[in-house]
Amino acid sequence: MHFSTFVFLAVFCGAATGNTNRLLSWLLTYTTAALPTYNTNTLYPKDCSAHAASFNLDRRERRGHFKRTPSVDIQALTCIAAPETTLMNYVPPPLRQDIAEGQTGLPLTLDIGVIDVTSCQPMQDVVVEVWSSNALGNYGDNFLRGAFATATNGVAEFQTIFPGFTSDSANHISLMVHTNSALSGTVAHGGQVFFTDRWTDVVTMTAPYNSNTNTRVLNAQDSNYALANSGGYNAVVDIESIHDDWPEGVIGYITVGVDPERKVEVPQ
């Protein structure tokens, strides 16, 4: 199944070293002007860059990541995508955090932060849905699908695997965000987040990904990727290794900006 919707996705994907206050100052100097003004094609009714930067750094600091990154990529630290895209392969998921369901592959902890862009505050107790293909690029009716509510810090965390590529699109994970803690609640956001070609290249060299027979679609060949990353925007998941050893698993950071008043149509 697939459906079209306006994707209003804010992915704040990066890490930092050194003094946090100095980094925040740098972020605010270089990213505030990069945020779009509010209109019919823009998510942000107000500038949430300061709150988003702090939200991002707090999550990375909790895991000890930002201190280990040798440089700061400003473009990667404030990444916003807001074009219309098509979501595919949707099936209503069960409520759960561990969605791997026996699928083998590179373990991926997906750290999804949700911010209310009308108040710039993290949104707690709102359901986030995610779904993706397995290492061989196949979708199932149950595996690698799940939904879970954000905690008091506005973060929903899922245990999954790095997705395998399909013949239809660049490597990605799809997600939707509701406005409350029920799967039956209004959906305010739907979108796709992508991975760098290099990460997909490296992971695909390992088993079971190296048995994937699909025709690879690079990011530059996917119109959805182009839309999500147009106008200087960036919808690429920030990947960090666990204990500096990526075969042990990786963590992917995503921050989604949501307007609670927006309604997205969900396929039946």
Residue pairs with C-beta under 8 A, 6 or more apart in sequence:
1 88
1 89
1 90
1 91
1 267
2 86
2 87
2 88
2 89
2 90
2 267
3 86
3 87
3 90
3 190
3 265
3 266
3 267
4 84
4 85
4 86
4 87
5 84
5 85
5 87
5 190
5 264
5 265
6 41
6 82
6 83
6 84
6 264
7 81
7 82
7 83
7 84
7 85
7 189
7 190
7 191
7 192
7 228
8 43
8 82
8 189
8 191
8 257
8 258
8 259
8 262
9 80
9 81
9 82
9 189
9 191
9 192
9 193
9 228
9 235
9 256
9 257
10 43
10 52
10 79
10 80
10 81
10 115
10 117
10 255
10 256
10 257
11 79
11 80
11 81
11 193
11 234
11 235
11 236
11 237
11 238
11 254
11 255
11 256
12 52
12 53
12 55
12 56
12 77
12 78
12 79
12 113
12 253
12 255
13 76
13 77
13 79
13 234
13 236
13 237
13 238
13 253
13 254
13 255
14 56
14 69
14 72
14 73
14 74
14 76
14 77
14 238
15 60
15 65
15 66
15 68
15 69
15 72
15 238
15 240
16 23
16 57
16 60
16 66
16 67
16 69
16 72
16 77
17 23
17 66
17 67
17 68
17 69
17 70
17 71
17 72
20 57
20 61
20 66
23 57
23 66
23 72
24 50
24 53
24 54
24 57
26 72
26 74
27 49
27 53
27 74
27 77
27 78
28 49
28 50
28 53
30 74
31 49
31 53
31 74
31 77
31 78
32 47
32 49
32 50
34 78
34 232
35 44
35 47
35 48
35 49
35 78
35 80
36 42
36 43
36 44
36 80
36 82
37 44
38 44
38 45
38 46
41 82
41 83
42 82
43 80
43 82
43 117
43 257
43 259
44 80
44 117
44 257
45 117
45 118
45 259
46 117
46 118
46 120
48 115
48 117
48 120
48 257
49 78
50 120
51 115
51 120
51 121
52 78
52 115
52 120
52 255
52 257
53 77
53 78
55 113
55 115
55 122
55 154
55 255
56 77
56 113
56 253
56 255
57 66
58 153
59 111
59 113
59 155
59 253
60 66
60 240
60 253
61 67
63 240
63 251
65 240
65 251
68 244
75 232
75 234
76 234
76 236
76 238
79 233
79 234
79 235
79 236
80 233
80 234
80 257
81 191
81 227
81 228
81 229
81 230
81 233
81 234
81 235
82 233
83 227
83 228
83 230
84 227
85 191
85 192
85 224
85 227
85 228
86 224
87 174
87 176
87 190
87 191
87 192
88 168
88 169
88 174
89 131
89 133
89 139
89 174
90 131
90 174
90 266
90 267
91 131
91 141
91 142
91 145
92 183
93 99
93 129
93 130
93 131
93 145
93 146
93 147
93 183
94 142
94 145
94 146
94 147
95 127
95 146
95 147
95 148
95 183
96 146
96 147
96 148
97 146
97 148
97 156
97 157
97 158
97 159
98 146
98 158
98 159
99 130
99 143
99 144
99 145
99 146
99 158
99 159
99 160
100 107
100 143
100 144
100 159
100 160
100 161
101 142
101 143
101 144
102 143
103 134
103 135
103 143
103 144
103 161
104 135
104 161
104 208
105 134
105 135
105 161
105 162
105 164
105 208
105 209
106 161
106 162
106 203
106 206
106 209
106 246
106 247
106 249
106 250
107 159
107 160
107 161
107 162
107 248
107 249
107 250
108 159
108 160
108 161
108 162
108 249
108 250
108 251
108 252
109 157
109 158
109 159
109 242
109 249
109 250
109 251
109 252
110 130
110 157
110 158
110 159
110 160
110 173
110 251
110 252
110 254
111 155
111 157
111 251
111 252
111 253
111 254
112 128
112 130
112 150
112 155
112 156
112 157
112 158
112 175
112 254
112 255
112 256
113 122
113 150
113 154
113 155
113 253
113 254
113 255
113 256
114 122
114 123
114 126
114 128
114 150
114 154
114 155
114 156
114 177
114 255
114 256
114 258
115 121
115 122
115 123
115 154
115 255
115 256
115 257
115 258
116 122
116 123
116 258
116 259
116 260
117 257
117 258
117 259
118 259
118 260
118 261
121 154
122 150
122 153
122 154
122 155
123 150
123 154
123 177
123 258
123 260
124 150
124 151
124 152
124 153
124 154
125 149
125 150
125 180
125 181
126 149
126 150
126 177
126 178
126 179
126 180
126 181
126 258
127 147
127 148
127 149
127 156
127 177
127 178
127 180
127 181
127 182
127 183
127 185
128 147
128 148
128 149
128 150
128 156
128 175
128 176
128 177
128 178
128 256
129 145
129 146
129 147
129 175
129 176
129 177
129 178
129 183
130 145
130 146
130 147
130 158
130 160
130 173
130 174
130 175
131 139
131 144
131 145
131 146
131 173
131 174
131 175
132 139
132 144
132 160
132 163
132 172
132 173
132 174
133 139
133 144
133 163
133 164
133 165
133 166
134 140
134 143
134 144
134 161
134 163
134 164
135 161
135 162
135 163
135 164
135 208
135 209
135 211
135 212
136 164
136 208
136 209
136 211
136 212
136 213
136 214
137 163
137 164
137 165
137 166
137 167
137 212
137 214
138 164
144 160
144 161
144 163
146 158
146 160
147 183
148 156
148 157
148 158
149 156
149 181
150 156
160 173
162 195
162 199
162 203
162 209
162 250
163 171
163 172
163 173
163 195
164 171
164 204
164 209
164 212
164 214
165 171
165 200
165 204
165 212
165 214
165 216
165 217
166 214
166 217
167 214
167 215
167 217
168 217
169 192
169 217
169 222
169 224
169 225
170 194
170 217
170 218
170 219
170 221
170 222
170 224
170 225
171 194
171 195
171 200
172 192
172 193
172 194
172 195
172 224
172 225
173 192
173 193
173 237
174 190
174 191
174 192
175 189
175 190
175 191
175 192
175 193
175 254
175 256
176 187
176 189
176 190
176 191
176 264
176 266
177 187
177 188
177 189
177 190
177 256
177 258
178 185
178 186
178 187
178 188
179 185
179 186
179 187
179 188
179 258
179 260
180 186
186 263
187 263
187 264
187 265
187 266
188 258
188 259
188 260
188 261
188 262
188 263
188 264
189 256
189 258
189 262
189 264
190 264
190 266
191 228
191 235
191 256
192 224
192 228
192 235
193 235
193 236
193 237
193 254
194 219
194 222
194 225
194 228
194 229
194 235
194 236
194 237
195 236
195 237
195 239
196 219
196 236
196 239
197 218
197 219
199 239
200 216
202 246
203 209
204 210
204 212
204 216
206 247
219 225
219 229
220 226
225 235
228 235
229 235
229 236
237 252
237 253
237 254
238 252
238 253
238 254
239 250
239 251
239 252
240 250
240 251
240 252
240 253
241 248
241 249
241 250
241 251
242 248
242 249
242 250
242 251
